[in-house]
Amino acid sequence: MDVPMSVDISGHPLTRMFSRHPIYDNVFSRLSPRELIRMSSVNRVIHSGVQDFSLRAYNVNRRLSRFFGDSFAFRSLMARTHMVISGSFALQLFDRTYYPDSDLDLYVHPDRSIAEVGLWLEKEGYTYLPREWQRQVYRDEAERILANIDLPPEAVENDDEAGLLYNMRSVRAVYSFERSVAPNEILKVQIVVSRLSPLASILDFHSTCVMNVITYNAAYSLYPLATFARREALIIHEDFHSTNSENALAKYSSRGWRMLARRSPLLEFIATPGSPLYAPWWAIDQRRWVCDSRSWVVHFDTTGVTAPPPPSVSSPHPGWDPVAECGWKLELQFSAIAVKHVPIKTTILRWHIRCIVPFFYNQGNLEHRKVPEGQSRDSVRDAWTWWDYMLPLLRLQYCNAFPDLGSDGLRATEV
């Protein structure tokens, strides 16, 4: 039975039990994420215990310390470059599990951060392992890829590199780094260079169970009820000719997830309200945002983390990572699921945003009038205003106009 938090039962013996650190740790560690959040709403004493437990259960610094000596310096690098973490590392954070053989996948924007992140890893003792078509010195390779970021697969000379791009249309390059920390332990870190934005690459994953993302100040799980309460994953991309795809399906099935085929007549029932098989947690044919109520958001303590600088003198920093305001939709087409999103590429947004609606045309014209004829935007760098900070208000306005976003997601967890 749920007890309203306004009711004072602090003197109840059961409540007093949940004020003792060793006892509630033993209980909370056995609860699923959804059960833990429900437990926190019982009363103030238990809510306080859940918050204390969460500080340790979702401690991103502790998990990052396996890879880096200074987790705060790495998170400051994330803030400065707007790099994000995804893959199995993010899944383990939400699931409170540990895979000893897992690596760390870093997703970067197609800008100068490609070089900055790799050089930072080398200073941390990691060794760059180039593929046969990549240049042997990382700085040189970063310059090569940045100069050819928009090169289509058919224009790439090396067949292996072209094959990689054909298989992952949203990714431009993948760089591997390793560091030996014990005779039989090697830490692996990958830098994934996105063609447009990190979320575009994450939405290109094989299934929904790995659609989780960590920024410098928060973590977002896009399908938390399916992933952590029901242990289900919806296949988004089926490449049965890819060994990597087959390995991924087997790997996550062996870890306890039921994989649902993306082409199935059952999907019609799953997407239909009133059907016995209706599954609202997939939000099929509904607009989604990373920061909406269907996502599970864990906010991190940023003490010791250097906040990102403002984009320019006249541009306030939004206070959130650009991935938070990206949008997409799972669409059902002929009994098959597809991810749909449209990139907003405008000169007054510092970052490429994955969203449903275009805007800012008139404001863009105004900003361009600041540039003297014959000169580039760099000549008025301080006068140029970036308008990313307006995205939350525009999203809310859009949602008010099209109110189809539900509110049955997991609540945000303050950590």
C-alpha positions in Angstrom: 0.0 0.0 0.0 1.3 3.4 -0.9 1.4 5.9 2.0 1.2 9.6 1.1 4.4 11.5 2.0 2.3 14.0 3.9 1.4 11.3 6.5 3.8 11.2 9.4 4.6 7.6 10.3 8.2 8.3 11.3 7.6 6.6 14.7 6.5 3.3 13.2 8.9 0.5 14.0 9.1 -0.4 10.3 10.0 3.2 9.4 12.7 3.3 12.1 14.2 0.2 10.5 14.5 2.0 7.2 16.5 4.8 8.9 19.4 2.4 9.5 22.0 2.3 6.8 23.0 -1.4 6.9 19.3 -2.5 6.9 18.0 -0.4 4.0 21.0 -1.0 1.9 20.3 -4.7 2.1 16.7 -4.2 1.1 17.1 -1.6 -1.6 19.9 -3.5 -3.4 17.3 -6.2 -4.1 14.8 -3.9 -5.7 14.4 -3.2 -9.4 14.8 0.5 -10.5 11.0 0.9 -10.7 10.4 -0.7 -7.3 13.1 1.5 -5.8 11.5 4.7 -7.1 8.1 3.6 -5.8 9.6 2.8 -2.4 11.0 6.4 -2.2 7.4 7.8 -2.3 6.2 5.9 0.8 7.3 8.6 3.3 10.0 11.1 4.1 12.2 8.8 6.1 12.3 6.1 3.4 12.7 8.7 0.7 15.8 10.0 2.5 17.1 6.4 2.7 16.6 5.8 -1.0 18.4 9.0 -1.8 21.3 8.0 0.4 21.4 4.6 -1.2 21.3 6.1 -4.7 24.3 8.2 -4.0 26.3 5.0 -3.9 24.3 2.8 -6.3 24.5 5.3 -9.2 27.9 6.7 -8.4 29.3 7.5 -11.9 32.7 8.6 -10.4 33.3 5.3 -8.9 32.5 3.4 -12.1 34.7 5.8 -14.1 37.6 5.3 -11.7 38.1 1.9 -13.2 39.2 3.6 -16.4 40.7 6.9 -15.3 42.7 8.1 -12.3 40.7 11.3 -12.0 37.0 10.9 -12.7 36.3 14.6 -12.2 38.9 15.5 -14.8 37.2 13.1 -17.3 33.8 14.5 -16.5 35.1 18.0 -17.0 36.4 16.9 -20.4 32.8 15.6 -21.1 31.4 18.9 -20.1 33.9 20.9 -22.3 33.4 18.7 -25.4 29.8 17.5 -24.8 31.0 14.0 -25.3 28.6 11.3 -24.0 28.9 7.7 -22.9 26.7 4.9 -24.1 26.8 1.2 -24.7 27.2 -1.4 -21.9 28.8 1.0 -19.5 25.6 3.1 -19.3 23.4 0.0 -19.2 25.4 -1.3 -16.2 25.0 2.0 -14.3 21.2 1.9 -14.5 21.0 -1.8 -13.9 23.5 -1.7 -11.0 25.5 -4.5 -12.5 29.1 -5.1 -13.5 30.4 -6.9 -16.6 34.2 -7.5 -16.1 34.9 -7.7 -19.9 33.0 -4.5 -20.9 34.7 -1.5 -22.5 33.9 2.2 -22.5 32.3 3.8 -25.5 32.6 7.5 -26.0 30.5 9.4 -28.5 31.8 12.7 -29.8 30.5 15.4 -32.1 32.1 15.9 -35.5 34.3 18.8 -34.4 37.7 19.6 -32.8 36.8 17.4 -29.8 37.8 14.4 -31.9 41.4 15.3 -31.4 41.0 16.6 -27.9 39.5 13.5 -26.4 42.0 11.1 -28.1 45.0 13.1 -27.0 43.6 13.2 -23.4 43.3 9.4 -23.4 46.9 9.1 -24.5 48.0 11.4 -21.6 46.1 9.0 -19.4 48.3 6.1 -20.5 46.1 4.6 -23.2 47.6 3.4 -26.5 46.0 4.3 -29.8 45.4 1.1 -32.0 44.8 2.3 -35.6 43.1 0.1 -38.1 44.9 -0.5 -41.4 43.3 2.5 -43.1 43.8 4.9 -40.2 46.9 7.0 -39.8 49.4 5.8 -37.2 49.6 9.0 -35.2 46.2 9.9 -33.6 46.5 13.7 -34.1 47.1 13.2 -37.8 44.2 10.8 -38.0 41.9 13.2 -36.2 42.7 15.9 -38.7 42.1 13.5 -41.6 38.7 12.5 -40.5 37.6 16.0 -39.6 38.5 17.2 -43.1 36.4 14.4 -44.6 33.6 14.2 -42.0 30.8 14.3 -44.7 32.5 11.9 -47.1 29.9 9.3 -48.3 30.8 5.6 -48.1 31.0 5.3 -51.9 33.7 8.0 -51.9 35.9 6.3 -49.4 38.9 4.6 -51.1 39.6 1.8 -48.5 37.0 -1.0 -48.9 37.1 -1.9 -45.2 36.5 1.7 -44.1 33.7 2.0 -46.7 32.1 -1.2 -45.3 32.1 0.2 -41.8 30.3 3.3 -43.0 27.7 1.3 -44.9 26.9 -0.7 -41.8 26.7 2.4 -39.5 25.4 5.3 -41.5 25.3 7.6 -38.5 29.0 7.0 -37.6 32.0 8.4 -39.4 34.8 6.7 -37.5 35.6 4.4 -34.6 39.0 4.6 -32.8 40.3 2.0 -30.3 42.5 2.7 -27.3 43.9 0.2 -24.7 45.7 0.3 -21.5 47.2 -2.6 -19.5 46.5 -2.4 -15.8 47.4 -5.9 -14.7 49.0 -9.0 -16.3 45.6 -10.3 -17.4 43.6 -7.1 -17.5 43.4 -4.7 -20.4 41.1 -1.7 -20.3 39.5 -0.8 -23.7 38.1 2.6 -24.7 36.5 3.5 -28.0 35.9 6.9 -29.5 32.9 6.9 -31.8 32.8 9.9 -34.1 29.2 10.7 -35.0 28.3 12.2 -38.4 25.8 14.6 -37.0 25.2 14.1 -33.2 25.9 11.4 -30.6 22.1 10.7 -30.2 21.8 9.9 -33.9 24.4 7.2 -33.4 22.7 5.9 -30.3 19.3 5.7 -32.0 21.1 3.6 -34.7 21.8 0.8 -32.1 20.6 -2.7 -32.7 18.0 -2.7 -29.9 16.4 -0.5 -27.3 18.1 -2.0 -24.2 21.3 -0.2 -25.0 19.6 3.2 -25.7 21.0 4.8 -22.6 23.3 7.8 -22.4 25.5 9.4 -19.8 26.5 13.1 -20.0 28.7 15.1 -17.6 25.8 15.9 -15.3 23.1 13.3 -15.8 22.2 9.8 -17.2 19.2 9.1 -19.4 17.5 5.8 -20.1 15.2 6.1 -23.1 13.1 2.9 -22.5 13.4 2.2 -18.7 10.2 0.3 -18.1 10.9 -2.2 -20.9 14.6 -2.4 -20.2 14.8 -2.7 -16.4 11.3 -3.7 -15.2 10.3 -6.1 -18.0 13.8 -7.0 -19.3 12.6 -6.7 -22.9 14.4 -5.1 -25.9 12.9 -4.2 -29.2 15.1 -4.9 -32.2 15.6 -1.7 -34.2 18.0 -2.8 -36.9 18.3 -6.4 -38.2 21.5 -7.1 -40.1 21.7 -10.8 -40.2 24.7 -10.7 -42.4 26.7 -8.9 -39.7 28.7 -11.0 -37.2 28.7 -8.1 -34.8 24.9 -7.9 -34.9 24.6 -11.6 -34.2 27.0 -11.4 -31.3 25.2 -8.4 -29.8 21.9 -10.2 -29.9 23.4 -13.3 -28.3 25.3 -11.3 -25.7 22.3 -9.3 -24.4 20.0 -12.4 -24.5 22.5 -14.3 -22.3 22.3 -11.3 -19.9 18.6 -11.8 -19.4 16.9 -9.6 -22.1 14.1 -11.0 -24.3 14.5 -9.7 -27.8 11.4 -8.7 -29.8 11.7 -8.9 -33.6 11.2 -5.5 -35.3 9.1 -7.2 -38.1 6.1 -9.0 -36.5 2.2 -8.8 -36.8 2.2 -8.7 -33.0 3.5 -5.1 -33.2 0.1 -4.0 -34.4 -1.4 -5.2 -31.1 1.4 -3.8 -29.0 0.9 -0.4 -30.5 -3.0 -0.4 -30.2 -4.6 1.0 -27.0 -7.3 -1.4 -25.7 -5.5 -4.4 -27.1 -4.7 -7.2 -24.5 -1.1 -6.9 -25.8 -0.9 -3.1 -25.7 2.5 -2.0 -24.4 2.5 1.8 -23.7 6.1 1.7 -22.5 7.2 1.6 -26.1 5.4 4.8 -27.0 5.0 3.6 -30.6 4.0 6.4 -33.0 4.4 9.0 -30.2 6.8 11.9 -30.1 9.7 11.4 -27.7 12.4 13.6 -26.2 15.4 12.4 -24.2 14.3 14.5 -21.2 10.6 13.7 -21.4 8.6 11.9 -18.7 9.0 8.5 -20.3 12.8 8.6 -19.8 14.5 7.7 -16.5 16.8 10.5 -15.6 19.6 10.3 -12.9 21.1 13.7 -12.1 24.7 13.6 -10.8 26.5 15.7 -8.3 28.7 18.0 -10.3 30.9 19.1 -7.4 34.5 19.1 -8.6 33.4 19.1 -12.3 34.3 22.2 -14.3 31.2 23.5 -16.0 31.2 24.0 -19.8 32.1 27.5 -20.9 29.4 29.5 -22.7 29.5 29.2 -26.5 30.2 33.0 -26.9 30.0 36.2 -24.9 26.4 36.9 -25.9 25.3 33.3 -25.5 24.2 32.0 -22.1 25.1 28.3 -21.5 21.9 26.2 -21.5 23.0 24.3 -18.3 22.3 20.9 -19.9 24.0 18.7 -22.5 22.6 19.1 -26.0 21.6 15.5 -26.1 18.9 16.2 -23.6 16.8 18.2 -26.0 16.9 15.7 -28.9 13.8 14.0 -30.2 12.7 11.0 -32.2 9.8 8.6 -32.8 9.3 4.9 -33.0 7.1 4.4 -36.1 5.1 1.3 -37.0 5.2 0.8 -40.8 3.8 -2.4 -42.4 4.2 -4.4 -39.1 7.8 -3.2 -38.7 9.4 -0.7 -36.3 11.6 2.1 -37.5 13.3 5.0 -35.7 12.4 8.4 -37.2 14.1 11.7 -36.5 15.0 14.8 -38.5 18.3 16.7 -37.9 18.1 20.4 -37.3 21.1 22.0 -38.9 21.1 25.7 -38.4 23.8 28.3 -38.0 22.3 29.6 -34.7 22.4 26.2 -32.9 25.8 25.3 -31.6 25.0 21.6 -31.7 23.2 19.4 -34.3 19.9 18.5 -32.7 17.8 15.4 -33.5 14.2 16.7 -33.4 10.9 16.6 -35.2 10.3 20.2 -36.0 12.4 22.9 -37.8 12.5 26.4 -36.4 14.8 29.5 -36.0 14.7 30.7 -39.6 14.0 34.3 -38.9 16.4 34.5 -36.0 19.1 32.9 -38.2 18.7 35.7 -40.7 19.2 38.3 -38.0 22.4 36.7 -36.7 23.8 36.5 -40.3 23.3 40.3 -40.6 26.0 40.7 -37.9 28.6 39.3 -40.3 30.3 42.0 -42.5 30.1 41.3 -46.2 33.0 39.1 -47.4 33.8 37.8 -43.9 33.0 34.6 -42.0 31.1 34.0 -38.8 34.4 33.7 -37.0 35.1 37.4 -37.5 32.2 38.2 -35.1 32.6 35.2 -32.8 31.7 37.1 -29.6 28.8 38.9 -31.2 27.3 35.7 -32.6 24.5 34.4 -30.3 23.8 30.7 -30.0 20.2 29.9 -29.2 20.4 26.4 -27.9 19.2 27.6 -24.5 15.8 28.2 -25.9 15.2 24.6 -26.9 13.4 23.5 -23.6 10.9 26.3 -24.0 10.3 25.5 -27.7 9.9 21.8 -26.9 7.3 22.7 -24.2 5.4 24.9 -26.6 5.5 22.2 -29.2 4.2 19.6 -26.7 1.4 21.9 -25.7 0.4 22.1 -29.3 0.6 18.3 -29.8 -0.2 16.9 -26.3 0.4 13.2 -27.0 3.3 12.7 -24.6 2.4 10.4 -21.7 3.6 10.7 -18.1 4.0 7.0 -17.1 7.8 7.1 -17.1 10.1 6.7 -14.2 10.7 9.8 -12.1 14.0 11.6 -12.2 16.4 10.5 -9.5 18.6 13.0 -7.9 22.1 11.6 -7.2 
